[in-house]
């Protein structure tokens, strides 16, 4: 059995987004960047400055920040396959990038596999050659404190064409300082805990375990499910692709490691939410039915909650529940509800143990934020979710969930409906609400539309520095050409 890197020794080489959603940094902006032809050197220079600035927060600094080093602003940088090619990087023949990342979410095959037809509304994607969409080479996520002067330099006129930045929605955070999406529901609950890397944000680890009780381990997932190069839930080292000249650069962070060690893949989708259609549904069907669509109350409590709903409950305790024993037939949380499709928990196995084990093979670490963009009617902005999911295996995690659970019309014992919230963009949909003695159907309009999407590689810190310094015209022969990283950062 091959030895795995020791995660605790690699925290300086892991981008902070993998162990924190930066929930205290309530202002967010996501830059979708296209590198202009002939301006690759300018793009590298801008990216290099950003990568070497204090805004590039490592996993180590996130942990230190919770104790005594406050973080007021942070960034994360990720590249599409087309973006890496644009900057001159080439995968090796022995260890190429995985097929989903190479073909891209925006490809015709991606459209078919993800059941995204039609895509007429898409504005951008991660592949070249689509005249109706802008090709995104780089995604930069930026979080900061409200009213603070932004430190991240604008990429305009620095070798990029930019799509209007996707900015956070006003009042995304409620009076309880929790994140709410445009339909009014708590967001960001039910996150996996990466063994050895991430505890629940803002909570004492001991208290987190106490709140979840015996169900705490349901959430704990091996690091190789999210961080490339580590052991996953199959007890195998996650496959690590490589690029030319990486070994020669002398930047390997672990003996025998390849370029993608300590990185992750991001599945990104810009999802526009039809708030007016949701309000109309709520007016006709009631708040209780809308909660059934989501699978949670607006407060974030599960529909099976037996405690006092008016009392504050920690996220860890609100996530400590199962389906197979408490709600196998979906009388509390319908089988087709959004959260039940995203994470079926124990419900897909022959028993509770096998169900939990199965679900851990398909978990996502979500890092998106609600967004808002102005329209000609200033009192009616477009609102939605800029969805980001971190995973180490796009095919087994994001694509499996999207194809087999989210947009599967035959999920479990259903036969004619997909996800009621982010399912296919059909103008009319059905949603089954089980009732004794028989189930009833609710008619729905499409509540969301996807405006763009792509797959992006989130490199480790040293790999990031290699990317922004690498120039295929001047092959790296001297390791000093790649600037080092201060480990204390």
C-alpha positions as CSV (number, residue, x, y, z in Angstrom):
1,X,0.0,0.0,0.0
2,X,1.5,3.4,-1.1
3,X,2.2,5.9,1.7
4,X,-0.1,8.9,1.8
5,X,1.2,12.4,2.4
6,X,0.7,13.6,6.0
7,X,-2.1,16.2,5.7
8,X,-1.0,18.2,8.8
9,X,2.4,18.8,7.2
10,X,0.9,20.1,3.9
11,X,-1.4,22.9,5.2
12,X,0.9,25.6,3.9
13,X,0.3,24.2,0.4
14,X,-3.5,23.9,0.5
15,X,-5.7,26.9,-0.5
16,X,-7.9,28.0,2.4
17,X,-11.2,27.5,0.6
18,X,-10.8,23.7,1.3
19,X,-11.1,24.2,5.1
20,X,-13.3,27.3,5.3
21,X,-16.2,29.0,3.5
22,X,-15.0,32.3,5.1
23,X,-18.4,32.8,6.6
24,X,-17.3,35.9,8.6
25,X,-16.3,37.6,5.3
26,X,-19.8,38.5,4.2
27,X,-19.0,40.4,1.0
28,X,-18.1,38.2,-1.9
29,X,-17.2,38.6,-5.6
30,X,-16.4,36.0,-8.2
31,X,-14.4,37.1,-11.3
32,X,-14.8,35.1,-14.5
33,X,-11.7,35.8,-16.6
34,X,-10.8,35.1,-20.2
35,X,-7.1,35.5,-21.1
36,X,-6.9,37.6,-24.3
37,X,-4.9,36.2,-27.2
38,X,-1.4,37.6,-27.1
39,X,-1.7,38.9,-23.6
40,X,-0.7,35.7,-21.7
41,X,2.4,37.4,-20.1
42,X,0.3,40.2,-18.7
43,X,-2.2,37.7,-17.3
44,X,0.6,35.7,-15.7
45,X,2.0,38.9,-14.1
46,X,-1.3,39.9,-12.6
47,X,-2.0,36.3,-11.4
48,X,1.5,36.1,-9.9
49,X,1.0,39.3,-7.9
50,X,-2.3,38.0,-6.6
51,X,-0.8,34.5,-5.8
52,X,2.0,36.1,-3.8
53,X,-0.1,38.6,-1.9
54,X,-1.4,38.2,1.6
55,X,-4.9,37.6,0.1
56,X,-3.9,34.1,-0.9
57,X,-4.9,32.4,2.3
58,X,-3.6,28.9,3.1
59,X,-5.3,26.2,5.1
60,X,-2.7,26.8,7.8
61,X,-3.5,30.5,8.0
62,X,-7.2,29.7,8.3
63,X,-6.6,27.6,11.4
64,X,-4.3,30.4,12.8
65,X,-6.9,33.0,12.0
66,X,-9.5,31.3,14.2
67,X,-7.1,31.7,17.1
68,X,-5.1,35.0,16.8
69,X,-4.5,36.1,13.2
70,X,-7.7,37.7,11.8
71,X,-8.4,37.4,8.1
72,X,-10.1,40.5,6.6
73,X,-9.9,39.5,2.9
74,X,-9.1,36.3,1.0
75,X,-9.0,34.9,-2.5
76,X,-9.0,31.5,-4.2
77,X,-7.7,30.9,-7.8
78,X,-8.7,28.1,-10.1
79,X,-8.1,27.3,-13.8
80,X,-10.1,25.5,-16.5
81,X,-8.4,23.0,-18.7
82,X,-8.5,25.6,-21.5
83,X,-7.0,28.1,-19.1
84,X,-4.0,25.9,-18.3
85,X,-3.5,25.2,-22.0
86,X,-3.7,29.0,-22.7
87,X,-0.9,29.5,-20.2
88,X,1.2,26.9,-21.9
89,X,0.9,24.0,-19.5
90,X,0.7,20.5,-21.0
91,X,-0.3,17.3,-19.2
92,X,2.0,14.3,-19.3
93,X,1.2,11.2,-21.3
94,X,1.6,8.9,-18.2
95,X,-0.6,11.0,-15.9
96,X,-3.1,13.1,-17.9
97,X,-6.0,15.0,-16.4
98,X,-9.2,13.1,-15.8
99,X,-11.6,13.0,-18.8
100,X,-14.4,15.2,-17.3
101,X,-12.0,18.1,-16.6
102,X,-10.4,17.8,-20.1
103,X,-13.7,17.8,-22.0
104,X,-15.2,20.5,-19.7
105,X,-18.7,21.0,-18.3
106,X,-19.5,23.2,-21.3
107,X,-18.9,20.6,-23.9
108,X,-21.6,18.8,-25.9
109,X,-20.9,15.6,-24.1
110,X,-21.1,17.4,-20.7
111,X,-24.5,18.9,-21.8
112,X,-25.8,15.4,-22.5
113,X,-24.3,13.7,-19.4
114,X,-25.6,16.4,-17.0
115,X,-29.0,16.5,-18.7
116,X,-28.7,20.2,-19.3
117,X,-30.5,20.4,-22.6
118,X,-31.2,23.1,-23.7
119,X,-28.4,25.5,-22.9
120,X,-29.6,28.6,-24.9
121,X,-29.4,30.8,-21.7
122,X,-25.8,30.0,-21.0
123,X,-23.5,33.0,-21.0
124,X,-20.2,31.4,-20.3
125,X,-18.5,28.0,-19.9
126,X,-15.1,26.4,-19.6
127,X,-14.6,25.3,-23.3
128,X,-13.3,27.1,-26.4
129,X,-15.2,27.5,-29.6
130,X,-18.8,28.3,-28.5
131,X,-19.6,31.6,-30.2
132,X,-22.6,32.3,-28.0
133,X,-20.6,32.0,-24.7
134,X,-17.5,33.5,-23.3
135,X,-14.8,31.0,-22.5
136,X,-13.6,31.3,-18.9
137,X,-10.0,30.4,-18.3
138,X,-9.7,31.5,-14.7
139,X,-12.1,31.9,-11.7
140,X,-11.0,34.1,-8.9
141,X,-13.2,34.1,-5.7
142,X,-12.8,37.1,-3.4
143,X,-14.3,37.4,0.1
144,X,-13.9,40.4,2.4
145,X,-15.4,42.2,5.3
146,X,-18.3,44.6,4.5
147,X,-17.4,48.3,3.9
148,X,-13.7,47.4,3.8
149,X,-11.6,48.9,1.0
150,X,-11.0,46.0,-1.4
151,X,-7.3,45.0,-1.7
152,X,-7.6,42.7,-4.7
153,X,-6.5,44.6,-7.8
154,X,-9.0,44.7,-10.7
155,X,-8.0,42.4,-13.6
156,X,-9.4,44.8,-16.2
157,X,-6.7,45.7,-18.8
158,X,-4.3,43.2,-17.4
159,X,-4.5,40.7,-20.1
160,X,-8.1,39.6,-19.5
161,X,-11.5,40.0,-20.8
162,X,-13.9,39.9,-17.9
163,X,-17.5,39.0,-17.5
164,X,-19.3,41.4,-15.1
165,X,-18.2,40.1,-11.6
166,X,-20.8,37.9,-9.8
167,X,-21.3,39.8,-6.6
168,X,-23.0,38.8,-3.3
169,X,-26.7,39.5,-2.8
170,X,-27.5,42.3,-0.3
171,X,-28.8,40.9,3.0
172,X,-27.6,37.4,2.2
173,X,-26.8,37.1,5.9
174,X,-29.7,37.3,8.3
175,X,-29.9,38.9,11.8
176,X,-28.6,35.5,13.1
177,X,-25.4,36.1,11.0
178,X,-26.3,33.0,8.9
179,X,-26.3,32.7,5.1
180,X,-29.7,32.7,3.4
181,X,-30.3,32.0,-0.3
182,X,-32.8,34.1,-2.4
183,X,-35.8,31.9,-1.7
184,X,-35.3,32.6,2.0
185,X,-33.8,29.3,3.3
186,X,-30.7,28.8,5.4
187,X,-27.8,27.8,3.1
188,X,-24.5,26.0,3.6
189,X,-25.8,23.5,6.2
190,X,-24.9,19.7,6.1
191,X,-21.3,20.2,5.0
192,X,-19.0,17.2,5.3
193,X,-16.1,17.3,7.8
194,X,-12.8,16.5,6.1
195,X,-10.9,14.2,8.4
196,X,-7.7,16.0,9.6
197,X,-8.5,19.3,7.9
198,X,-11.8,20.9,8.7
199,X,-14.0,21.1,11.7
200,X,-17.3,23.0,11.6
201,X,-16.6,26.7,11.2
202,X,-16.9,28.8,14.3
203,X,-17.5,25.9,16.7
204,X,-15.5,24.2,19.3
205,X,-14.6,20.7,17.9
206,X,-15.5,19.0,21.2
207,X,-18.9,20.8,21.2
208,X,-19.5,19.8,17.5
209,X,-19.1,16.1,18.4
210,X,-21.3,16.4,21.5
211,X,-24.1,18.1,19.5
212,X,-24.1,15.5,16.8
213,X,-23.7,12.6,19.3
214,X,-23.5,9.1,17.8
215,X,-24.2,10.5,14.3
216,X,-21.1,12.7,14.1
217,X,-19.2,10.1,12.2
218,X,-21.9,10.2,9.4
219,X,-20.4,13.5,8.3
220,X,-16.6,12.7,8.6
221,X,-15.2,12.0,5.2
222,X,-11.6,11.0,4.2
223,X,-9.5,13.8,2.8
224,X,-8.9,12.1,-0.6
225,X,-12.6,12.8,-1.4
226,X,-11.8,16.5,-1.7
227,X,-8.0,17.0,-1.7
228,X,-6.1,15.3,-4.5
229,X,-3.3,12.8,-3.5
230,X,-4.8,11.6,-0.2
231,X,-6.7,8.5,0.8
232,X,-10.3,8.5,-0.1
233,X,-13.3,6.4,1.0
234,X,-12.1,3.5,-1.0
235,X,-8.9,3.6,1.0
236,X,-7.0,4.4,-2.2
237,X,-4.8,7.4,-3.0
238,X,-6.7,9.8,-5.2
239,X,-5.3,9.9,-8.7
240,X,-2.9,12.8,-9.2
241,X,-2.3,14.1,-12.8
242,X,1.0,15.7,-13.8
243,X,2.2,18.4,-16.2
244,X,5.4,18.7,-18.1
245,X,8.4,20.3,-16.3
246,X,6.9,20.0,-12.9
247,X,9.4,17.5,-11.5
248,X,12.3,19.5,-13.0
249,X,11.1,22.6,-11.3
250,X,12.0,21.2,-7.9
251,X,8.6,22.3,-6.5
252,X,7.3,18.9,-5.5
253,X,5.8,19.1,-2.0
254,X,6.0,15.4,-1.1
255,X,8.5,12.8,-2.3
256,X,7.2,11.3,-5.6
257,X,4.3,13.7,-5.7
258,X,2.8,15.0,-8.9
259,X,1.6,18.5,-9.9
260,X,-2.0,18.2,-8.6
261,X,-1.2,17.1,-5.0
262,X,-3.0,19.3,-2.5
263,X,-5.4,20.6,-5.2
264,X,-9.0,20.0,-5.9
265,X,-11.5,20.3,-8.7
266,X,-14.3,22.9,-8.6
267,X,-17.7,22.3,-10.3
268,X,-19.0,25.8,-10.8
269,X,-22.5,26.8,-11.9
270,X,-24.2,30.2,-12.0
271,X,-27.8,29.4,-11.1
272,X,-30.5,32.1,-11.5
273,X,-33.4,31.8,-9.2
274,X,-36.9,32.9,-10.1
275,X,-37.9,34.5,-6.8
276,X,-41.3,35.8,-8.1
277,X,-42.3,32.3,-9.3
278,X,-41.3,30.9,-5.8
279,X,-43.3,33.6,-4.0
280,X,-46.3,32.7,-6.3
281,X,-46.0,29.1,-5.4
282,X,-45.7,29.9,-1.7
283,X,-48.9,32.0,-1.9
284,X,-50.9,29.3,-3.5
285,X,-49.5,26.1,-1.9
286,X,-48.2,27.5,1.4
287,X,-44.9,27.7,3.2
288,X,-45.2,24.1,4.4
289,X,-45.2,22.7,0.8
290,X,-42.2,24.9,-0.1
291,X,-40.4,23.5,2.9
292,X,-41.1,20.1,1.5
293,X,-39.5,21.0,-1.8
294,X,-36.3,21.9,0.0
295,X,-36.5,19.3,2.7
296,X,-35.8,21.8,5.5
297,X,-37.7,24.6,7.2
298,X,-36.5,28.1,6.3
299,X,-34.6,28.2,9.6
300,X,-32.5,25.3,8.4
301,X,-34.0,22.7,10.7
302,X,-34.8,19.3,9.2
303,X,-38.5,18.5,8.7
304,X,-38.1,15.6,11.1
305,X,-37.0,17.9,13.9
306,X,-38.6,17.0,17.2
307,X,-37.2,19.8,19.4
308,X,-38.4,23.3,20.0
309,X,-38.1,25.1,16.6
310,X,-37.9,28.5,18.3
311,X,-34.7,27.8,20.1
312,X,-31.3,28.2,18.6
313,X,-29.8,25.0,17.4
314,X,-26.2,24.4,16.2
315,X,-25.6,23.4,12.6
316,X,-24.0,20.2,13.8
317,X,-27.1,19.2,15.7
318,X,-29.4,20.2,12.9
319,X,-27.4,17.9,10.6
320,X,-27.6,14.9,12.9
321,X,-30.4,12.8,11.4
322,X,-31.0,9.9,9.1
323,X,-33.8,8.8,6.8
324,X,-34.0,5.0,6.7
325,X,-35.3,4.5,10.3
326,X,-37.1,7.8,10.9
327,X,-38.6,8.6,7.5
328,X,-38.1,5.8,5.0
329,X,-41.3,6.6,3.0
330,X,-40.7,10.3,3.0
331,X,-43.8,11.4,5.0
332,X,-41.7,14.1,6.7
333,X,-39.1,14.9,4.1
334,X,-40.3,13.7,0.6
335,X,-38.0,11.3,-1.2
336,X,-37.7,13.8,-4.1
337,X,-36.9,16.8,-1.9
338,X,-33.8,18.8,-2.8
339,X,-31.7,17.9,0.3
340,X,-32.6,14.3,0.1
341,X,-31.4,14.1,-3.5
342,X,-28.2,16.0,-2.8
343,X,-27.4,13.7,0.2
344,X,-29.5,10.6,0.6
345,X,-27.6,9.8,3.8
346,X,-28.4,6.2,4.9
347,X,-31.4,5.7,2.6
348,X,-29.7,4.0,-0.4
349,X,-28.1,1.0,1.3
350,X,-29.5,-2.3,2.4
351,X,-29.0,-1.1,5.9
352,X,-28.0,2.1,7.7
353,X,-24.2,1.3,7.7
354,X,-24.0,0.5,4.0
355,X,-26.2,3.5,3.2
356,X,-23.9,5.9,5.0
357,X,-20.8,4.3,3.4
358,X,-22.4,4.7,0.0
359,X,-23.3,8.4,0.5
360,X,-19.7,9.2,1.6
361,X,-18.5,8.2,-1.9
362,X,-20.5,11.1,-3.4
363,X,-20.2,14.0,-1.1
364,X,-19.5,17.6,-2.2
365,X,-17.9,20.4,-0.2
366,X,-20.0,23.5,-1.1
367,X,-18.4,26.9,-1.3
368,X,-21.0,29.0,-3.2
369,X,-22.7,32.3,-2.3
370,X,-26.0,34.0,-3.2
371,X,-25.5,36.7,-5.8
372,X,-27.4,39.6,-7.3
373,X,-27.1,41.6,-10.5
374,X,-28.9,44.7,-11.6
375,X,-31.4,44.8,-14.4
376,X,-33.2,47.6,-16.2
377,X,-35.8,47.3,-13.4
378,X,-33.6,48.3,-10.5
379,X,-36.2,47.1,-7.9
380,X,-36.2,43.6,-9.6
381,X,-32.5,42.4,-9.8
382,X,-31.6,38.9,-11.0
383,X,-30.8,36.8,-8.0
384,X,-29.4,33.4,-7.6
385,X,-26.6,31.1,-6.4
386,X,-23.0,31.1,-7.6
387,X,-22.6,27.4,-6.9
388,X,-19.1,26.0,-6.2
389,X,-18.5,22.4,-5.2
390,X,-15.1,21.1,-4.3
391,X,-14.4,17.4,-5.1
392,X,-11.4,15.2,-6.0
393,X,-13.3,13.0,-8.6
394,X,-15.7,15.0,-10.8
395,X,-17.1,11.9,-12.4
396,X,-17.9,10.0,-9.2
397,X,-18.9,13.0,-7.1
398,X,-20.5,16.0,-8.9
399,X,-21.5,14.3,-12.2
400,X,-22.8,11.3,-10.4
401,X,-25.0,13.4,-8.1
402,X,-26.2,15.6,-10.9
403,X,-27.0,12.8,-13.3
404,X,-28.2,10.0,-11.0
405,X,-29.8,11.9,-8.1
406,X,-30.6,15.6,-9.1
407,X,-31.9,15.0,-12.6
408,X,-32.9,11.4,-12.4
409,X,-36.7,11.0,-13.0
410,X,-36.5,7.5,-11.5
411,X,-34.7,8.4,-8.3
412,X,-35.5,5.7,-5.7
413,X,-39.2,4.8,-6.2
414,X,-40.1,8.0,-8.2
415,X,-40.8,7.7,-11.9
416,X,-41.7,11.1,-13.4
417,X,-39.9,13.9,-11.5
418,X,-36.5,15.3,-11.0
419,X,-35.2,17.8,-8.4
420,X,-37.9,20.4,-7.8
421,X,-35.5,23.2,-7.3
422,X,-32.5,22.7,-9.6
423,X,-33.8,20.0,-11.9
424,X,-34.2,20.2,-15.6
425,X,-35.5,23.6,-16.9
426,X,-38.9,22.2,-18.1
427,X,-41.6,24.9,-18.0
428,X,-43.8,22.6,-15.9
429,X,-42.8,20.0,-13.3
430,X,-44.3,17.7,-10.8
431,X,-43.4,17.1,-7.2
432,X,-44.8,14.2,-5.0
433,X,-45.8,15.0,-1.4
434,X,-46.6,11.7,0.3
435,X,-49.8,11.8,2.3
436,X,-51.8,9.0,3.9
437,X,-53.3,6.9,2.4
438,X,-51.8,8.0,-1.0
439,X,-49.4,10.6,-2.4
440,X,-50.4,13.9,-3.8
441,X,-48.7,15.9,-6.6
442,X,-47.9,19.6,-6.7
443,X,-47.5,21.4,-10.0
444,X,-44.5,23.6,-10.3
445,X,-43.0,26.1,-12.7
446,X,-39.3,26.0,-13.3
447,X,-37.7,27.8,-10.3
448,X,-34.1,28.1,-11.5
449,X,-32.1,28.5,-14.8
450,X,-28.4,27.9,-15.2
451,X,-26.5,30.8,-16.8
452,X,-23.1,29.2,-17.1
453,X,-20.9,26.5,-15.7
454,X,-17.5,24.9,-15.9
455,X,-14.9,22.6,-14.2
456,X,-11.8,24.3,-12.7
457,X,-8.7,23.0,-11.1
458,X,-7.8,24.6,-7.7
459,X,-4.1,24.1,-7.4
460,X,-1.9,23.8,-4.3
461,X,0.1,27.0,-3.5
462,X,3.3,25.8,-5.0
463,X,1.6,24.5,-8.1
464,X,-0.2,27.8,-8.4
465,X,3.2,29.6,-8.4
466,X,4.4,27.2,-11.0
467,X,1.4,28.0,-13.2
468,X,1.7,31.7,-13.1
469,X,5.5,31.7,-13.7
470,X,5.6,28.9,-16.3
471,X,6.4,30.0,-19.9
472,X,6.4,27.2,-22.5
473,X,8.6,29.4,-24.7
474,X,11.3,29.4,-22.0
475,X,11.3,25.9,-20.5
476,X,12.1,26.0,-16.8
477,X,15.6,24.6,-16.3
478,X,16.4,26.5,-13.1
479,X,14.1,25.8,-10.1
480,X,14.8,29.4,-8.9
481,X,12.6,30.7,-11.8
482,X,9.6,29.6,-9.7
483,X,9.3,31.8,-6.7
484,X,9.1,30.2,-3.3
485,X,6.3,30.5,-0.9
486,X,6.7,31.7,2.7
487,X,5.5,28.8,4.8
488,X,4.2,31.0,7.6
489,X,1.6,32.5,5.2
